[in-house]
Amino acid sequence: MIPGDQLTIIKLGLKREELWRYPATVINEFPNGILIEAFFNRSNDLPFHGVTFHPGDRFLEMYYTDRRYNIFEVYDRETLDLKCWYCNASRPAEIEPQKLYYVDLALDLLVFPDGKQLLLDEVDFGLLEIPEQERKDTLQAILSLQDRFRWDGNILLADGRI
């Protein structure tokens, strides 16, 4: 894929059932993933742990084919200010022509611009029926991501620092 290509992001549940889909534009492709731009496409505002997502908010989303998470960098639609990073525990992304699939594993990490972190949905993750090694690998991936944000709170996908 090349910058400007259009694709559809498809979020899947553990049994590969479709949970959500939305259009996106390729910003850049890397050997181990892809950076895309998408816009919040729900019809109403969504308050979420001190952040409100508005229709039209800009999301830069980095998907990896070799990591157990993805990172969304969220910008306000009007002020263009960074709102947060939203990270999903997931199986590695599957990239096809014009489509990207990821299996969501419930556990999420919300990071605010001031560096504060919230680990979300730990109970739901604990209830997933997945192999124990996958559980350990996913937890280790999220721990390394938490450390990365503590080490460099300025992970900005927009600047190419991924």
C-alpha positions in Angstrom: 0.0 0.0 0.0 1.1 3.6 -0.6 0.2 6.8 1.2 -3.3 7.9 0.2 -4.7 4.4 -0.4 -8.1 3.8 1.1 -8.8 0.8 3.3 -11.4 -0.5 5.7 -10.4 -1.2 9.3 -12.3 -4.2 10.8 -12.3 -4.9 14.5 -13.0 -8.5 15.3 -14.0 -10.3 18.5 -12.3 -13.4 19.8 -14.3 -15.6 17.6 -13.5 -13.4 14.6 -17.0 -11.9 14.6 -17.1 -8.3 13.2 -17.6 -5.7 16.0 -17.0 -2.5 14.1 -15.7 -1.2 10.7 -14.7 2.2 9.4 -12.9 3.8 6.5 -9.3 4.9 6.8 -6.5 6.4 4.7 -2.9 5.0 4.6 -0.3 7.4 5.9 2.7 5.1 5.7 3.5 1.4 5.6 6.4 -0.2 7.5 7.9 -3.6 7.4 6.1 -4.5 10.6 2.9 -2.5 10.3 0.9 0.4 8.9 0.0 3.9 10.0 -3.5 5.1 9.0 -5.7 8.1 9.5 -9.3 7.8 10.4 -12.0 10.0 11.9 -14.3 9.2 14.8 -17.5 8.1 13.0 -20.1 7.6 15.7 -23.0 10.0 15.5 -22.8 11.3 19.1 -20.1 12.5 21.5 -18.7 9.7 23.6 -17.4 10.6 27.1 -14.7 8.1 28.2 -12.6 8.3 31.4 -12.2 12.1 31.3 -11.8 12.3 27.5 -14.7 13.0 25.1 -14.5 11.7 21.6 -16.5 13.9 19.2 -17.6 12.9 15.7 -14.8 14.0 13.4 -12.0 13.7 15.9 -8.8 12.7 14.0 -7.2 9.3 14.9 -3.8 8.3 13.8 -3.7 4.6 14.2 -0.6 2.4 14.2 -1.2 -1.3 13.6 1.6 -3.9 13.9 1.9 -7.3 12.3 4.4 -8.4 15.0 3.0 -6.9 18.2 0.1 -7.7 20.4 -1.3 -4.1 20.5 -2.2 -1.1 18.4 -1.9 2.6 19.2 -4.5 5.3 18.4 -3.3 8.9 18.8 -6.4 11.1 19.1 -6.7 14.7 18.2 -9.6 17.2 18.8 -11.5 18.0 15.6 -11.6 21.7 16.3 -8.5 22.6 18.3 -6.3 19.9 16.8 -4.9 19.3 20.4 -3.7 15.9 21.3 -6.4 14.3 23.6 -4.9 11.0 24.4 -3.4 7.7 23.2 -5.7 4.8 23.2 -4.0 1.4 23.0 -5.8 -1.9 22.4 -4.4 -5.3 23.3 -4.9 -7.4 20.2 -3.6 -10.1 18.1 -1.2 -8.9 15.4 -2.9 -7.1 12.6 -3.8 -8.9 9.4 -3.3 -6.6 6.4 -4.9 -7.4 3.0 -5.5 -5.2 0.0 -8.0 -2.6 1.0 -8.7 -4.2 4.4 -7.1 -4.5 7.8 -8.3 -6.9 10.5 -7.5 -7.0 14.2 -8.8 -9.2 16.9 -9.5 -7.2 20.0 -8.4 -8.8 23.3 -10.4 -6.5 25.7 -7.5 -5.0 27.6 -6.9 -1.4 26.9 -4.4 1.3 27.9 -5.4 4.9 28.0 -2.6 7.5 28.2 -3.2 11.2 28.7 -0.9 13.9 27.4 0.3 14.5 30.9 1.6 10.9 31.1 -1.2 9.6 33.4 -2.1 6.0 32.4 -5.3 3.9 33.0 -5.3 0.2 32.4 -8.9 -0.7 31.4 -11.0 -3.9 31.1 -8.6 -6.2 33.1 -11.6 -8.3 34.3 -12.9 -8.8 30.7 -9.4 -9.8 29.6 -9.1 -12.2 32.5 -12.4 -13.9 31.4 -11.2 -14.4 27.8 -10.8 -18.1 26.8 -7.4 -17.8 25.3 -4.3 -20.0 25.6 -2.2 -19.2 28.7 0.8 -18.4 26.6 -1.2 -15.9 24.6 -2.4 -14.3 27.8 1.2 -14.0 29.1 2.5 -12.6 25.8 -0.4 -10.1 25.7 0.3 -8.9 29.3 4.0 -8.6 28.5 3.2 -6.5 25.4 1.0 -4.1 27.4 3.7 -3.9 30.2 6.3 -3.0 27.6 4.0 -0.4 26.1 3.3 1.1 29.5 7.1 1.3 30.0 7.5 2.9 26.7 5.1 5.7 27.5 6.8 6.2 30.9 10.2 6.4 29.2 9.1 8.7 26.4 5.8 10.4 27.0 6.0 12.0 23.6 5.3 9.0 21.4 3.8 10.9 18.5 2.7 8.9 15.5 2.1 12.2 13.7 5.9 12.9 14.0 6.8 9.4 12.9 8.1 8.4 16.3 6.5 5.0 16.6 
